[in-house]
Amino acid sequence: MIIQTSMWGELDTPESNIYHFPKGIPGFEEEHQFALIHEENNPFVYMQSLKQKHLTFVVVDPFVFYPDYEFELPDSDAEELRINDALSVKCMITVREKIEESSINLLAPLVFNPQERLGKQVVLQGVPYRTNHRLWNDSVDENGREGV
């Protein structure tokens, strides 16, 4: 599928990389279709809106930076995403001018069903995570919480 992007111009993206977000994502409820654009040897993935070529999010597998990250996906979200066994998790990155100040949103992961190509940003409840954990941090405890 040919998509329009502001970073790469026209881009030929496999259908398997296109995900439907039935309710959009918080703050962008009108955006329902996103392509995941992977670059070789790069842990970061671009989540490109198919509707707005200037709307791109940087996302990453949170387990690369926080190996002990864990949460329980509510049954209602699993049902909405029609998840039986396969799922993928990504978290949004806030990129800062000083790259070492960039952060990852562990409170609201993006959950993907690769079989159905459905996605949803899930806002977790009752967890120790925040929207702005440092991406690179040497003082993180076993639950992904930053030390003092």
DSSP file with accessible surface (Angstrom, degrees, kcal/mol):
  #  RESIDUE AA STRUCTURE BP1 BP2  ACC     N-H-->O    O-->H-N    N-H-->O    O-->H-N    TCO  KAPPA ALPHA  PHI   PSI    X-CA   Y-CA   Z-CA
    1    1 A M              0   0   89      0, 0.0    12,-3.4     0, 0.0     2,-0.5   0.000 360.0 360.0 360.0 133.9    0.0    0.0    0.0
    2    2 A I  E     -A   12   0A  94     10,-0.2     2,-0.3     8,-0.1    10,-0.2  -0.750 360.0-177.8 -87.1 125.0    1.3    3.4   -0.9
    3    3 A I  E     -A   11   0A   9      8,-2.8     8,-2.6    -2,-0.5     2,-0.5  -0.881  24.3-123.2-121.5 157.4    1.1    5.9    2.0
    4    4 A Q  E     +A   10   0A  89     -2,-0.3     2,-0.3    46,-0.2     6,-0.2  -0.866  32.7 174.5-100.4 130.6    2.0    9.6    2.2
    5    5 A T  E  >  -A    9   0A   3      4,-1.6     4,-0.8    -2,-0.5    49,-0.2  -0.944  35.4-140.7-131.8 154.6    4.5   10.7    4.9
    6    6 A S  T  4 S+     0   0   58     47,-1.8    48,-0.1    -2,-0.3    -1,-0.1   0.776 104.1  46.2 -82.4 -24.9    6.2   14.0    5.6
    7    7 A M  T  4 S+     0   0  100     46,-0.3    -1,-0.1     2,-0.1    47,-0.1   0.854 130.2  15.8 -84.3 -38.5    9.5   12.3    6.4
    8    8 A W  T  4 S-     0   0   79      1,-0.4     2,-0.2     3,-0.0    -2,-0.1   0.343  90.9-137.8-120.0   3.8    9.9    9.9    3.5
    9    9 A G  E  < S+A    5   0A  34     -4,-0.8    -4,-1.6    44,-0.1    -1,-0.4  -0.485  75.9   7.7  70.8-140.6    7.4   11.1    0.9
   10   10 A E  E    S-A    4   0A 134     -6,-0.2     2,-0.4    -2,-0.2    -6,-0.2  -0.558  77.5-171.6 -73.4 136.6    5.5    8.3   -0.7
   11   11 A L  E     -A    3   0A  44     -8,-2.6    -8,-2.8    -2,-0.3     2,-0.8  -0.996  22.8-137.7-136.3 129.1    6.2    5.0    1.0
   12   12 A D  E     -A    2   0A 121     -2,-0.4   -10,-0.2   -10,-0.2    -2,-0.0  -0.792  32.0-178.2 -86.8 112.3    5.2    1.5   -0.1
   13   13 A T        -     0   0    5    -12,-3.4    24,-0.1    -2,-0.8     5,-0.1  -0.947  28.4-114.4-117.1 132.1    4.1   -0.3    3.1
   14   14 A P    >   -     0   0   70      0, 0.0     3,-2.2     0, 0.0     4,-0.2  -0.333  23.9-123.0 -61.8 144.1    3.0   -3.9    3.4
   15   15 A E  G >  S+     0   0   99      1,-0.3     3,-1.9     2,-0.2    -2,-0.0   0.822 110.5  68.4 -55.1 -31.0   -0.6   -4.3    4.4
   16   16 A S  G 3  S+     0   0   71      1,-0.3    -1,-0.3    19,-0.0   101,-0.1   0.669  95.4  55.5 -67.2 -13.0    0.6   -6.4    7.3
   17   17 A N  G <  S+     0   0   39     -3,-2.2    19,-2.7     2,-0.0     2,-0.5   0.353  87.3  96.1 -98.0   3.4    2.1   -3.2    8.8
   18   18 A I  E <   -B   35   0B   5     -3,-1.9     2,-0.4    17,-0.2    17,-0.2  -0.844  55.7-171.0 -98.3 127.7   -1.3   -1.3    8.7
   19   19 A Y  E     -B   34   0B  21     15,-3.3    15,-2.4    -2,-0.5     2,-0.5  -0.942  16.0-139.8-121.8 144.1   -3.3   -1.3   12.0
   20   20 A H  E     -Bc  33 118B  71     97,-2.6    99,-2.3    -2,-0.4    13,-0.2  -0.879   7.6-164.6-103.0 127.0   -6.8   -0.1   12.7
   21   21 A F    >   -     0   0    0     11,-3.3     3,-1.9    -2,-0.5    99,-0.1  -0.906   6.5-162.5-108.0  96.8   -7.5    1.7   16.0
   22   22 A P  T 3  S+     0   0   53      0, 0.0    -1,-0.1     0, 0.0     3,-0.1   0.828  90.4  30.2 -53.6 -34.3  -11.3    1.6   16.2
   23   23 A K  T 3  S-     0   0  136      1,-0.4     8,-0.1    -3,-0.1     9,-0.1   0.217 106.7-129.4-108.0  13.6  -11.4    4.4   18.8
   24   24 A G    <   -     0   0    7     -3,-1.9    97,-0.4    95,-0.1    -1,-0.4  -0.354  40.2 -68.8  69.7-158.4   -8.3    6.3   17.7
   25   25 A I  B >   -I   28   0C   2      3,-1.1     3,-3.2     6,-0.1     6,-0.2  -0.944  63.6 -75.0-128.5 153.0   -5.8    7.1   20.4
   26   26 A P  T 3  S+     0   0   70      0, 0.0    -2,-0.1     0, 0.0    -3,-0.0  -0.212 123.3  13.8 -51.6 127.8   -6.2    9.6   23.2
   27   27 A G  T 3  S+     0   0   57     -3,-0.0     3,-0.1     1,-0.0    -3,-0.1   0.188 128.2  59.0  91.1 -16.1   -5.9   13.1   21.8
   28   28 A F  B X   +I   25   0C  80     -3,-3.2     3,-1.9     3,-0.1    -3,-1.1  -0.353  57.8 150.9-137.9  53.1   -6.2   11.8   18.2
   29   29 A E  T 3  S+     0   0  102      1,-0.3    -1,-0.1    -5,-0.3    -8,-0.0   0.694  70.6  59.1 -64.9 -20.1   -9.6   10.1   18.3
   30   30 A E  T 3  S+     0   0  133     -5,-0.1     2,-0.7    -3,-0.1    -1,-0.3   0.533  85.7  89.9 -86.3  -6.4  -10.2   10.8   14.6
   31   31 A E    <   +     0   0    2     -3,-1.9    -6,-0.1    -6,-0.2    -3,-0.1  -0.827  42.5 155.3 -95.1 114.7   -7.1    8.9   13.6
   32   32 A H        +     0   0   62     -2,-0.7   -11,-3.3     1,-0.2     2,-0.5   0.584  52.8  60.8-116.3 -16.0   -8.0    5.2   13.0
   33   33 A Q  E     +B   20   0B  72    -13,-0.2    17,-2.4   -11,-0.0    18,-0.5  -0.970  56.0 169.3-122.5 127.7   -5.3    3.9   10.6
   34   34 A F  E     -BD  19  49B   0    -15,-2.4   -15,-3.3    -2,-0.5     2,-0.4  -0.990  22.1-145.5-135.1 144.2   -1.6    3.8   11.3
   35   35 A A  E     -BD  18  48B   0     13,-2.8    13,-2.8    -2,-0.4     2,-0.6  -0.891  15.2-138.2-104.6 137.0    1.3    2.1    9.5
   36   36 A L  E     - D   0  47B   7    -19,-2.7     2,-0.6    -2,-0.4    11,-0.2  -0.875  19.6-162.5 -93.7 119.2    4.2    0.7   11.6
   37   37 A I  E     - D   0  46B  18      9,-3.3     9,-2.6    -2,-0.6     2,-0.4  -0.923   5.2-165.8-109.6 115.3    7.4    1.6    9.8
   38   38 A H  E     - D   0  45B 103     -2,-0.6     2,-0.4     7,-0.2     7,-0.1  -0.805   6.9-155.8-101.9 139.5   10.5   -0.4   10.8
   39   39 A E    >   -     0   0   77      5,-0.6     3,-1.2    -2,-0.4     5,-0.0  -0.935  34.0-101.2-110.9 138.8   14.1    0.5   10.0
   40   40 A E  T 3  S+     0   0  176     -2,-0.4    -1,-0.0     1,-0.2     0, 0.0  -0.272 102.0   6.5 -59.5 139.2   16.6   -2.2   10.0
   41   41 A N  T 3  S+     0   0  158      1,-0.2    -1,-0.2     2,-0.0    -3,-0.0   0.806 104.3 112.6  58.8  33.1   18.8   -2.5   13.1
   42   42 A N    <   -     0   0   52     -3,-1.2    -3,-0.3     2,-0.1    -1,-0.2  -0.984  57.0-155.7-135.7 123.2   16.8    0.2   14.9
   43   43 A P  S    S+     0   0   60      0, 0.0    18,-0.6     0, 0.0     2,-0.2   0.722  73.4  89.4 -71.8 -16.7   14.7   -0.6   18.0
   44   44 A F  E     - E   0  60B  39     16,-0.1    -5,-0.6    14,-0.0     2,-0.4  -0.569  60.3-164.1 -86.1 143.8   12.5    2.5   17.3
   45   45 A V  E     -DE  38  59B   6     14,-3.1    14,-3.1    -2,-0.2     2,-0.5  -0.947  15.2-132.6-124.6 143.3    9.5    2.2   15.0
   46   46 A Y  E     -DE  37  58B  41     -9,-2.6    -9,-3.3    -2,-0.4     2,-0.8  -0.860   9.8-155.6 -97.9 130.8    7.5    5.0   13.4
   47   47 A M  E     -DE  36  57B   0     10,-3.3    10,-2.3    -2,-0.5     2,-0.5  -0.901  20.4-167.0-106.8 100.5    3.7    4.9   13.8
   48   48 A Q  E     -DE  35  56B   0    -13,-2.8   -13,-2.8    -2,-0.8     8,-0.2  -0.789  17.8-128.9 -98.5 125.6    2.5    6.9   10.8
   49   49 A S  E     -D   34   0B   0      6,-2.7   -15,-0.2    -2,-0.5     6,-0.2  -0.463   7.2-152.2 -65.4 139.6   -1.1    8.1   10.4
   50   50 A L  S    S+     0   0   49    -17,-2.4   -46,-0.2    -2,-0.1     3,-0.2   0.679  95.3  48.7 -84.5 -17.1   -2.6    7.2    7.1
   51   51 A K  S    S+     0   0  137    -18,-0.5     2,-0.5     1,-0.3    -1,-0.1   0.853 116.7  35.8 -88.8 -40.7   -4.9   10.2    7.2
   52   52 A Q    >   -     0   0   95      3,-0.2     3,-1.9     1,-0.1    -3,-0.4  -0.941  63.2-161.0-121.2 111.9   -2.4   13.0    8.1
   53   53 A K  T 3  S+     0   0   99     -2,-0.5   -47,-1.8     1,-0.3   -46,-0.3   0.719  92.3  57.0 -66.6 -17.4    1.1   12.7    6.6
   54   54 A H  T 3  S+     0   0  141    -49,-0.2     2,-0.8   -48,-0.1    -1,-0.3   0.419  86.7  90.6 -91.9   3.3    2.5   15.0    9.3
   55   55 A L    <   +     0   0   20     -3,-1.9    -6,-2.7    -6,-0.2     2,-0.4  -0.862  49.9 148.6-106.3 104.2    1.3   12.8   12.2
   56   56 A T  E     -E   48   0B  36     -2,-0.8     2,-0.4    -8,-0.2    -8,-0.2  -1.000  26.7-159.9-135.8 133.9    4.0   10.3   13.2
   57   57 A F  E     -E   47   0B  33    -10,-2.3   -10,-3.3    -2,-0.4     2,-0.6  -0.890  16.2-134.2-110.8 145.9    4.8    8.8   16.6
   58   58 A V  E     +E   46   0B  34     35,-0.5    35,-2.9    -2,-0.4     2,-0.3  -0.876  34.6 174.3 -96.7 125.4    8.0    7.2   17.6
   59   59 A V  E     -EF  45  92B   0    -14,-3.1   -14,-3.1    -2,-0.6     2,-0.3  -0.869  10.4-172.8-129.3 163.4    7.4    4.0   19.5
   60   60 A V  E     -EF  44  91B   0     31,-1.9    31,-2.6    -2,-0.3   -16,-0.1  -0.986  39.5 -93.7-151.8 156.4    9.5    1.2   20.8
   61   61 A D    >>  -     0   0   58    -18,-0.6     3,-1.6    -2,-0.3     4,-0.5  -0.645  37.9-148.4 -68.6 115.8    9.3   -2.3   22.4
   62   62 A P  H >> S+     0   0    0      0, 0.0     4,-2.9     0, 0.0     3,-0.7   0.791  90.2  69.0 -64.5 -23.6    9.3   -1.3   26.1
   63   63 A F  H 34 S+     0   0   80      1,-0.2     6,-0.0     2,-0.2    -2,-0.0   0.704  87.3  67.0 -71.0 -16.1   11.1   -4.5   27.1
   64   64 A V  H <4 S+     0   0   81     -3,-1.6    -1,-0.2     1,-0.2    -3,-0.0   0.902 118.3  22.0 -66.6 -39.7   14.2   -3.3   25.3
   65   65 A F  H << S+     0   0   41     -3,-0.7    -2,-0.2    -4,-0.5    72,-0.2   0.714 136.9  33.0-100.5 -27.4   14.7   -0.5   27.9
   66   66 A Y    ><  +     0   0    6     -4,-2.9     3,-2.2     1,-0.1    -1,-0.2  -0.707  64.8 178.0-131.4  79.7   12.6   -1.9   30.8
   67   67 A P  T 3  S+     0   0   96      0, 0.0    -1,-0.1     0, 0.0    -4,-0.1   0.770  81.8  51.9 -58.3 -26.2   13.0   -5.7   30.7
   68   68 A D  T 3  S+     0   0   96     73,-0.2    -5,-0.1     2,-0.0     2,-0.1   0.334  78.1 131.2 -94.0   8.6   10.9   -6.2   33.9
   69   69 A Y    <   +     0   0    6     -3,-2.2     2,-0.3    -7,-0.1    75,-0.1  -0.370  30.4 160.2 -61.0 133.2    8.0   -4.1   32.6
   70   70 A E        +     0   0  136     73,-0.2     2,-0.3    -2,-0.1    -2,-0.0  -0.993  14.9 163.5-155.5 152.2    4.7   -5.9   33.1
   71   71 A F        -     0   0   48     -2,-0.3     2,-0.6    56,-0.1    56,-0.0  -0.967  36.4-113.2-160.2 160.6    1.0   -5.3   33.3
   72   72 A E        -     0   0  174     -2,-0.3    -2,-0.0     0, 0.0     3,-0.0  -0.910  28.9-134.1-102.5 121.7   -2.2   -7.2   33.1
   73   73 A L        -     0   0   28     -2,-0.6     5,-0.1     1,-0.1    51,-0.0  -0.624  29.0-115.9 -75.1 120.8   -4.3   -6.4   30.0
   74   74 A P    >>  -     0   0   56      0, 0.0     4,-2.3     0, 0.0     3,-0.6  -0.284  18.9-121.7 -56.9 143.4   -7.9   -6.0   31.2
   75   75 A D  H 3> S+     0   0  137      1,-0.2     4,-2.8     2,-0.2     5,-0.2   0.854 111.7  58.2 -54.8 -38.2  -10.3   -8.6   29.7
   76   76 A S  H 3> S+     0   0   79      1,-0.2     4,-2.3     2,-0.2    -1,-0.2   0.892 108.4  45.2 -63.4 -37.4  -12.4   -5.9   28.1
   77   77 A D  H <> S+     0   0   16     -3,-0.6     4,-2.3     2,-0.2    -1,-0.2   0.907 112.4  50.7 -71.6 -41.4   -9.4   -4.6   26.1
   78   78 A A  H  <>S+     0   0   22     -4,-2.3     5,-2.7     2,-0.2     4,-0.3   0.909 113.0  47.4 -61.5 -39.5   -8.3   -8.1   25.1
   79   79 A E  H ><5S+     0   0  158     -4,-2.8     3,-1.1    -5,-0.2    -2,-0.2   0.924 110.4  51.1 -67.6 -44.3  -11.9   -8.7   24.0
   80   80 A E  H 3<5S+     0   0   56     -4,-2.3    -2,-0.2     1,-0.3    -1,-0.2   0.878 114.6  43.7 -60.6 -37.7  -12.0   -5.5   22.0
   81   81 A L  T 3<5S-     0   0    2     -4,-2.3    -1,-0.3    -5,-0.1    37,-0.2   0.452 108.1-128.3 -86.2  -1.9   -8.8   -6.3   20.3
   82   82 A R  T < 5 +     0   0  132     -3,-1.1     2,-0.5    -4,-0.3    -3,-0.2   0.885  43.4 175.3  55.3  42.4   -9.9   -9.9   19.7
   83   83 A I      < +     0   0   27     -5,-2.7    -1,-0.2     1,-0.2     4,-0.1  -0.699  18.8 161.3 -84.1 124.2   -6.7  -11.2   21.3
   84   84 A N  S    S-     0   0  142     -2,-0.5    -1,-0.2     2,-0.3     3,-0.1   0.776  78.6 -37.5-103.3 -51.7   -6.5  -15.0   21.6
   85   85 A D  S    S+     0   0  125      1,-0.3     2,-0.4     0, 0.0    -2,-0.1   0.509 114.3  76.5-144.7 -37.4   -2.8  -15.5   22.0
   86   86 A A        +     0   0   31      2,-0.0     2,-0.3    27,-0.0    -2,-0.3  -0.704  50.6 148.1 -91.8 130.3   -0.6  -13.2   19.9
   87   87 A L        -     0   0   83     -2,-0.4     2,-0.3    26,-0.2    26,-0.2  -0.978  28.6-150.6-150.9 161.9   -0.1   -9.6   20.8
   88   88 A S  E     -G  112   0B  38     24,-2.2    24,-3.2    -2,-0.3     2,-0.4  -0.982   9.9-152.6-133.6 144.6    2.6   -7.0   20.6
   89   89 A V  E     +G  111   0B  13     -2,-0.3     2,-0.3    22,-0.2    22,-0.2  -0.972  16.7 169.2-123.0 134.4    3.3   -4.1   22.9
   90   90 A K  E     -G  110   0B  27     20,-2.4    20,-3.4    -2,-0.4     2,-0.4  -0.945  17.2-150.0-133.2 157.3    4.9   -0.8   22.0
   91   91 A C  E     -F   60   0B   0    -31,-2.6   -31,-1.9    -2,-0.3     2,-0.2  -0.975  23.7-109.7-129.0 146.9    5.2    2.4   24.0
   92   92 A M  E     -F   59   0B  27     13,-0.4    13,-2.5    16,-0.4     2,-0.4  -0.471  27.8-146.2 -75.4 145.9    5.4    6.0   22.8
   93   93 A I  E     -J  104   0D  16    -35,-2.9     2,-0.7    11,-0.2   -35,-0.5  -0.892   5.1-149.0-111.8 137.7    8.6    7.9   23.1
   94   94 A T  E     -J  103   0D  59      9,-2.8     9,-2.1    -2,-0.4     2,-0.5  -0.953  22.0-149.9-102.8 112.9    8.9   11.7   23.7
   95   95 A V        -     0   0   84     -2,-0.7     2,-0.3     7,-0.2     4,-0.1  -0.744  12.9-163.5 -88.7 128.0   12.1   12.7   21.9
   96   96 A R        -     0   0  121     -2,-0.5     6,-0.2     2,-0.2     5,-0.1  -0.699  33.6-110.9-106.5 161.3   13.9   15.6   23.5
   97   97 A E  S    S+     0   0  206     -2,-0.3     2,-0.9     1,-0.2    -1,-0.1   0.926 117.5  54.1 -56.9 -46.4   16.6   17.8   22.0
   98   98 A K  S >  S-     0   0  118      1,-0.2     3,-2.8    -3,-0.0     4,-0.3  -0.824  87.8-150.5 -87.1 108.5   19.1   16.3   24.4
   99   99 A I  G >  S+     0   0   89     -2,-0.9     3,-1.9     1,-0.3    -3,-0.2   0.816  91.7  63.9 -55.3 -31.3   18.5   12.6   23.5
  100  100 A E  G 3  S+     0   0   98      1,-0.3    36,-0.4    -3,-0.1    -1,-0.3   0.676  98.3  57.2 -69.3 -12.1   19.4   11.5   27.0
  101  101 A E  G <  S+     0   0   90     -3,-2.8    -1,-0.3    33,-0.1    -2,-0.2   0.403  80.3 119.9 -96.0   2.6   16.4   13.4   28.3
  102  102 A S    <   -     0   0    1     -3,-1.9    33,-2.5    -4,-0.3    34,-0.4  -0.289  49.2-154.7 -65.0 152.7   14.0   11.5   26.1
  103  103 A S  E     -JK  94 134D   6     -9,-2.1    -9,-2.8    31,-0.3     2,-0.4  -0.880  12.0-137.7-133.4 164.0   11.2    9.5   27.8
  104  104 A I  E     -JK  93 133D   0     29,-3.0    29,-2.1    -2,-0.3     2,-1.0  -0.952  18.6-130.7-122.5 139.1    9.0    6.5   27.4
  105  105 A N        +     0   0   25    -13,-2.5   -13,-0.4    -2,-0.4    26,-0.2  -0.773  34.0 163.8 -92.0  97.8    5.3    6.3   28.3
  106  106 A L        +     0   0    0     24,-1.4    25,-0.2    -2,-1.0    -1,-0.2   0.595  67.9  67.7 -88.1 -11.7    4.9    3.1   30.3
  107  107 A L  S    S+     0   0   43     23,-1.3    17,-2.6     1,-0.2    -1,-0.2   0.804 108.2  33.2 -77.6 -29.6    1.5    4.1   31.7
  108  108 A A  S    S-     0   0    7     15,-0.2   -16,-0.4    22,-0.2    -1,-0.2  -0.635  79.6-175.6-131.0  75.6   -0.3    3.9   28.4
  109  109 A P        -     0   0    0      0, 0.0    13,-2.8     0, 0.0     2,-0.6  -0.290  27.3-121.0 -69.6 156.0    1.1    1.2   26.2
  110  110 A L  E     -GH  90 121B   0    -20,-3.4   -20,-2.4    11,-0.2     2,-0.5  -0.880  28.2-159.3 -93.9 124.6    0.0    0.5   22.7
  111  111 A V  E     -GH  89 120B   1      9,-3.2     9,-1.8    -2,-0.6     2,-0.4  -0.928   8.0-166.6-111.5 130.7   -1.3   -3.0   22.4
  112  112 A F  E     -GH  88 119B   0    -24,-3.2   -24,-2.2    -2,-0.5     7,-0.2  -0.928  21.1-153.9-120.8 140.2   -1.5   -4.7   18.9
  113  113 A N  E  >> - H   0 118B   0      5,-3.0     4,-1.7    -2,-0.4     5,-1.4  -0.926  14.3-170.1-104.9 101.3   -3.2   -7.8   17.7
  114  114 A P  T  45S+     0   0   54      0, 0.0    -1,-0.1     0, 0.0   -27,-0.1   0.768  81.7  55.7 -68.1 -23.1   -0.9   -8.7   14.7
  115  115 A Q  T  45S+     0   0  115    -29,-0.2   -28,-0.1     1,-0.2   -32,-0.0   0.919 121.6  26.6 -73.3 -43.3   -3.4  -11.4   13.4
  116  116 A E  T  45S-     0   0   90    -35,-0.2    -1,-0.2     2,-0.1   -96,-0.1   0.521 102.8-129.3 -93.6 -11.0   -6.4   -9.0   13.2
  117  117 A R  T  <5 +     0   0   89     -4,-1.7   -97,-2.6     1,-0.2     2,-0.3   0.899  58.6 143.7  57.2  47.9   -4.2   -5.9   12.7
  118  118 A L  E   < -cH  20 113B  13     -5,-1.4    -5,-3.0   -99,-0.2     2,-0.3  -0.863  27.1-173.6-112.5 149.1   -6.0   -4.1   15.5
  119  119 A G  E     + H   0 112B   1    -99,-2.3     2,-0.3    -2,-0.3    -7,-0.2  -0.968   9.3 175.9-141.9 158.0   -4.5   -1.6   17.9
  120  120 A K  E     - H   0 111B  36     -9,-1.8    -9,-3.2    -2,-0.3     2,-0.7  -0.955  29.6-129.1-157.7 140.8   -5.4    0.3   21.0
  121  121 A Q  E     - H   0 110B  24    -97,-0.4     2,-0.5    -2,-0.3   -11,-0.2  -0.855  31.5-156.8 -90.9 121.4   -3.6    2.6   23.5
  122  122 A V        -     0   0    3    -13,-2.8     2,-0.8    -2,-0.7    -2,-0.0  -0.882   8.2-148.6-104.9 122.8   -4.5    1.2   26.9
  123  123 A V        -     0   0   75     -2,-0.5   -15,-0.2   -15,-0.2     2,-0.1  -0.830  25.0-138.7 -91.3 113.5   -4.3    3.5   29.9
  124  124 A L        -     0   0   10    -17,-2.6     2,-0.4    -2,-0.8     3,-0.2  -0.416  11.3-148.7 -75.5 149.5   -3.3    1.3   32.8
  125  125 A Q  S    S+     0   0  158      1,-0.2    -1,-0.0    -2,-0.1     0, 0.0  -0.916  71.6  10.2-117.2 142.8   -4.9    1.6   36.3
  126  126 A G  S    S+     0   0   90     -2,-0.4    -1,-0.2     1,-0.2    -2,-0.0   0.830  92.2 127.0  65.2  33.9   -3.2    0.9   39.6
  127  127 A V        -     0   0   44     -3,-0.2    -1,-0.2     2,-0.2   -56,-0.1  -0.842  67.6-123.0-119.3 159.9    0.3    0.5   38.3
  128  128 A P  S    S+     0   0   53      0, 0.0     2,-0.1     0, 0.0   -21,-0.1   0.346  76.1 110.0 -83.8  10.3    3.5    2.2   39.4
  129  129 A Y        -     0   0   15    -23,-0.1     2,-0.2   -22,-0.1    -2,-0.2  -0.471  47.4-163.4 -91.5 159.3    4.2    3.6   35.9
  130  130 A R        -     0   0   94    -26,-0.2   -24,-1.4    -2,-0.1   -23,-1.3  -0.722  34.4-107.9-126.0 178.4    4.1    7.1   34.6
  131  131 A T  S    S+     0   0   76     -2,-0.2   -28,-0.1   -26,-0.2    -2,-0.0   0.552 109.2  47.3 -84.8  -7.7    3.9    8.8   31.2
  132  132 A N        +     0   0   82    -27,-0.1     2,-0.3   -29,-0.1    -1,-0.2  -0.313  62.3 157.1-139.5  58.9    7.5   10.0   31.4
  133  133 A H  E     -K  104   0D   0    -29,-2.1   -29,-3.0    -3,-0.4     2,-0.1  -0.595  54.2-101.5 -75.7 139.2   10.1    7.4   32.5
  134  134 A R  E     -K  103   0D  99     -2,-0.3   -31,-0.3   -31,-0.2     3,-0.2  -0.381  24.4-142.7 -59.6 136.9   13.6    8.3   31.3
  135  135 A L  S    S+     0   0    5    -33,-2.5     2,-0.6     1,-0.3    -1,-0.1   0.935  92.9  35.4 -69.6 -45.4   14.5    6.2   28.3
  136  136 A W  S    S+     0   0  116    -34,-0.4     2,-0.3   -36,-0.4    -1,-0.3  -0.933  79.1 147.5-112.3 113.2   18.1    5.7   29.4
  137  137 A N        -     0   0   45     -2,-0.6     3,-0.3    -3,-0.2    -4,-0.0  -0.950  35.2-163.8-150.4 123.7   18.4    5.5   33.1
  138  138 A D  S    S+     0   0  176     -2,-0.3     2,-0.6     1,-0.2    -1,-0.1   0.618  84.7  65.6 -81.5 -14.3   20.9    3.5   35.2
  139  139 A S        +     0   0   62      8,-0.1     8,-3.3     2,-0.0     2,-0.4  -0.536  66.5 133.0-113.0  69.4   18.9    3.8   38.4
  140  140 A V  B     -L  146   0E  48     -2,-0.6     6,-0.2    -3,-0.3    -3,-0.0  -0.953  44.9-138.9-118.3 132.4   15.7    1.8   37.7
  141  141 A D    >   -     0   0   55      4,-3.1     3,-2.1    -2,-0.4   -73,-0.2  -0.186  39.1 -86.0 -82.3-178.6   14.3   -0.8   40.1
  142  142 A E  T 3  S+     0   0  122      1,-0.3    -1,-0.1     2,-0.1    -2,-0.0   0.671 127.5  53.6 -65.8 -13.7   12.9   -4.2   39.2
  143  143 A N  T 3  S-     0   0   47      2,-0.2    -1,-0.3   -74,-0.1   -73,-0.2   0.287 120.7-103.2-102.2   9.2    9.4   -2.6   38.7
  144  144 A G  S <  S+     0   0    2     -3,-2.1     2,-0.3     1,-0.3    -2,-0.1   0.607  76.6 139.7  82.4   9.8   10.6    0.0   36.2
  145  145 A R        -     0   0   95    -16,-0.1    -4,-3.1     1,-0.1    -1,-0.3  -0.710  54.3-117.0 -90.9 139.8   10.5    2.8   38.8
  146  146 A E  B     -L  140   0E  58     -2,-0.3    -6,-0.2    -6,-0.2    -1,-0.1  -0.461  26.5-123.7 -74.5 142.0   13.2    5.3   38.9
  147  147 A G              0   0   43     -8,-3.3    -8,-0.1    -2,-0.2    -1,-0.1  -0.258 360.0 360.0 -75.9 170.5   15.4    5.6   41.9
  148  148 A V              0   0  202     -2,-0.0    -1,-0.1     0, 0.0     0, 0.0  -0.647 360.0 360.0 -91.6 360.0   15.8    8.8   43.9
